[in-house]
Amino acid sequence: MKFFILFIVNLNLLFLPLSGVQESTFPRALNKDLRKQMGIENPDLVLLSSNKSQTNSAYYAVEQDNQTAAYLYIGSVLTCRAGGCNIASATDHASDSEYFEYYILFDTNATVKFVKVYNYAATHGHEITANWWLRQFVGYQGKERLQTGKNIDAVAGATISAEAATNDIQLVTKQLIKIINDPSHQKQTARFLD
């Protein structure tokens, strides 16, 4: 029995990629969405900036044929657990916060083209994962202030999540514009695998 288990583990090693980024690093639907939403096939993702300490987030240039074709942000948003939220500990996943993970596809001018929530780990507010709600952000360029209930639809039962997503998309877009305009950012190329 020990030999059989060892053999299976060693057999799995044969299927690991020899170089590049492993598929599990990125959301499963990302490659499909890059093709469908942006028309990008077999991209290289170039790391522009990351923040692994608090929100495990990263900005990438999406390159095709050695040209930047789009930008990508992958990150998580902290929301509050049902029953309350302690703002002082809102940056700690293990305390009073729940979270969801999402990505944004931007064109080369940092205009939002597509938003997808791919892992909603919170107990309430899942309504914000709906495509009809996320489409409100398409076209956002970071110039105007986004406000839930004013220029972004509020969602009954998802007030905290809607507010958190809206604020984060606004912040992320403005940060991407700063990154793009800063010539000193360093790039680390990683091959995105199907």
VENKATA-V256518 format. One record per helix or strand of 3 or more residues. SS is the DSSP state (a for helix, b for strand). FROM is the first residue (numbers start at 1). TO is the last residue. If there is no record, write none. Layout:
ss=SS from=FROM to=TO
ss=SS from=FROM to=TO
This chain:
ss=a from=2 to=13
ss=a from=23 to=25
ss=a from=30 to=38
ss=b from=44 to=51
ss=b from=57 to=64
ss=b from=67 to=80
ss=a from=87 to=89
ss=b from=97 to=106
ss=b from=112 to=120
ss=a from=126 to=129
ss=a from=131 to=137
ss=a from=159 to=181
ss=b from=188 to=191
